[in-house]
Amino acid sequence: MSTGDGKIYEFGHYCLNLMEKVLERDGVEVSLTPKAFEALVLLVENSGHLVGKDELLARIWPDTIVEEGNLSVIICRLRKALGADDHDQSYIQTVPKRGYRFVAEIKVPGSRPEPAALPGSSASTIIPAGKTDPLLQEPSGIDSALPTGSVMESSDRRAGWLSRRPRWLLLLTGMLIAVIAATLFWLRMPDQGTVRSLVIMPFNTLSADSDDEYLGLAMTDALITRLNNTRRLVIRQTSAITKYANTKADPLAVGREQGVDAVLDGVIQRSGDRVRVTVNLVRTNDGAPLWADAFDERFTHLFAVEDAIAEKVTSAIVRTLSESERAQLTKRPTENDEAYHAYLRGRYHWNQRNESGLRKGIEYFQQAIAKDPDYALAYVGLADSYALLDFYTVLAPQDSAPKAEAAATQALKLDGALAEAHTSLAAIKTFYQWDWVGAEREFKRAIELNPNYSTAYGWAALNLIAQGRSAEAERAIKRALELDPLSPIINTNVGWIDYLSGRTDQAIEQYRKTLLFDPNFARAHLRFGFAYAHKGMYEESLAEFRRAFDLSGDSQALACIGYVHAAAGRRAEARRVLAELNERARRQYTSPYGIALIHTGLGDKDRAFEWLEKAFQDRSSWLIYLKVEPLFASLQSDPRAADLLRRLNFSPDTGKSQ
């Protein structure tokens, strides 16, 4: 059955609006994945008639071969969204071995707007109220798509896994989300004072199983992402709290160091099929306890228990949170616990920020996607991993960047309201595509969706400084620092913006400060070496570049060592480094940009431009700094540099993108 205009279907307490691409219950939006929405539309359009499994599979996954178990998961999600369990067929009837039938009575409203094509996906956009950030003056979205090619495991394999491994992981997430939701209630009680910022420490994990090592930091990372969806509190990002993992850091000291109003910490104890989570929330300024609780559960019906906890806590804060905020807080990124388990492991390894961690992260994100092809955050993790392998000159840009772009695009196809996905795509447009306007549009959209996402501001600053827009870059990185004052990468990029803006002494002080709270952060040592080299402090520069190379093995750090020898007049040493880089290039990717830098130090402009041209053909991410890099000052007035800048889509006169 279909309405006369094909736009609105009403049944029970529900309204399915095809024009708005939304399902509502009594005027409140019900969260559905794009695939679940497509399935519901097909069933409702054929109300009272059997829709075969093959037809559903062809409609939901066109041109993709998937297992029938995926369809069972989608129907289960729909029944749950309609307030029914998997055995309740009051809305969707199962016809064994054949398909499904929508059986609820449908009411057809009166006149409606003109028909539109059936949507292929849907996404909810939340536009925050309040002041407009300078980066948000011209917000724009994205309209891109990538076919889904991954396949989840069948229901039988899933059941087999459950018999082998306790389904405790997602319930644990539900518990911790409940804790976070409850904090929003307590932080706004009149007698608790004003709390606007929070740090979530890595939970200590007590387990006899070494396989659980990742859990504390990975779960904290997931909670930071989830809580950021409320837009109510400034939450310190994972990069700022990684150093506290597996330590006995005092929560109050951490809160004061991070400059936040409250601290949440806890302990996870796992024994067999049982997990106990003890959580404490304290106010930073006086140590006053705001909230504490403990959860001790046996995990036999994971999703039902998780839902019960989430519903109980969110109902306590309904007067504080809007309906959309409540939906975002309890929104599950996936219904597949195997996929979630793999995602958490992926994020844990990604946060190590080294080659080994990034490669392991890719493996786990791919596993998560294989289990749930609709898992948008897993695609974001995959995009971020490939992007960093490019930034760190581990993989050739042409090997890594297209994969990063495909993953970010797919994440946005699945959930267009993910600030993280817009940020990932913006980074690809900056460092690989050299699409300055497109990148800025994506950064603005990310900040529009989540004004407290420090990574978006930090990477936007790099986009701006590459174009020579120093003042705007400084404002963006300053905002990132306000949101995350102890993030090693943000502090390092503060110094990088200073250095590329001509404030070398200020950059040196910033790097010293950064290394005080994270002495082993390789990126800070690498950037520090550039500042010292520009000052002619070659021994100090060499020490920093060597430390960066020892920590990371980065070919770019090795090339910088060669540059310092060349600039200091040690030509034989510089040529030995060139030979080592050439030998290294036979085994793994080596950036042509670094080799161009050594030839610049040697004063060989022709060879320098030869390698810069190779870097251009290679689409090296480092090449974006050619216009503003002080170490290339001797080349920047050459007509060949102007030609390169033009092909990089820069305007050499104004520093603005064309």
C-alpha angles and dihedrals in degrees: 000000000000135000117248092253098032094230114096132039122178125192129161108323092338136097121193108201113189094184093055091036092228143119114215134189112205089337096311118114116246114215113241132166115239091252093050090049091052091050092050092050092052093048094046093046087056095041112170093016130096115255109201123229092242091054091050093048092048091049097045099038106026115189090003128107110223135165122259090241088074089063092053089054091051092050090048089053091050094050090049092049088052092053096257133114124233092272096049109095098177090118107018120033121202116223102199115246091352114065144267139302129203104227106172118109112260124212119206114215122217126262117349137182123281115293123265133195118278108266120244093206141003136210136180116229121205115199110199120227124228134054121003114239116226088243090058100061094107108025118187135176134215133253108194138127140195125187116250110240105168125096131212121227119265122264090252093056090046091053090048091054091050090056089055102041130035114249094229104120103080093042088056088055089050090052093051092045087053089053091051093047090051090052090060088059096046095042089060099047108120094239094052098067126227117318117180103156135048140184120205110205121214104269114243111244119214110190138134088221113086087201087076094063092107096053105089097051095035093052091048090052090052092049093049089054092047096046092047086066091074092061087207101107136037104239121195109240126242094256089064096053103037091096091063093060114119092004134113094235115163108247093219092050089049091049092052092044090051092045096232133141097231142016129213119198136159151163128247116205118186126187118168110302095350131083128188119198120192116190135187131188118194135178111242103217097057105008091243112164110240100179141347136176144153130222124203116178144160111223113224102124101029104177095043092053092045091051092049093053094045093047093048094052098041091050088058091058100039091117090056103043128054120234091256091050091050090050092050093048095053097034111125116223088208140001092213113092093196089056092048091048090053092046093054091051090049093053091047091056093040089057090061086075095210135109095261093048093047093050091049089047090056091052093052095043089052089051090051091051092048089056094044118016089189095059101120097183091054088058089050089053090050091049092049092049094052091044093055092046085059095044091050091049092240095124129029110260091238089056097046110026099061089051091049091049093049092051094047091047091051091049090055091047088056096041119008091184095067108117089193092058093049089050092050092050091047090054091053091050089051103044102030111020096034087218098150096175094046091047093050090050091054093047090052091050092050092051091045090056095043116015090184098057103116096189091064091055092044095052092041088058090058090051091052098045091050087060091050093251092138100164093050091045090052092052092049096049090045089057091049089052092049090055095044110017097172100043106127094213094047092048090048091052090050086062091044091055089049092049095048090046092057097258096120098156090051090050091053091054091048092052091049089053092048094051091050091070097032111025093173099053101125096198092058091052090049094051091043089058091058092055093049091047091053089052090052090245092137101167092051090045092050091051092053095046091048091050090050091050093048091052099043112015085224113170088216090061089051090051090051089055087055091050093053091051089049095047091047091054096253094130097164091056090047091053091049088057090049090054091049091051091050090051090046090051089064090062104034144359116296121185116242087210091070092050089050088054092056092050089050089055089050090053093241101136096173093055090043092056090044089059093041087056089052088050088053093051088046090049090229112196090219091063092076089077094057093105096053106026108117093206088065093051091115090060102040096084092051116106089232089062090051089053091051091049091051090053089048086061092250126136102227093204102051104021089232122127115254 
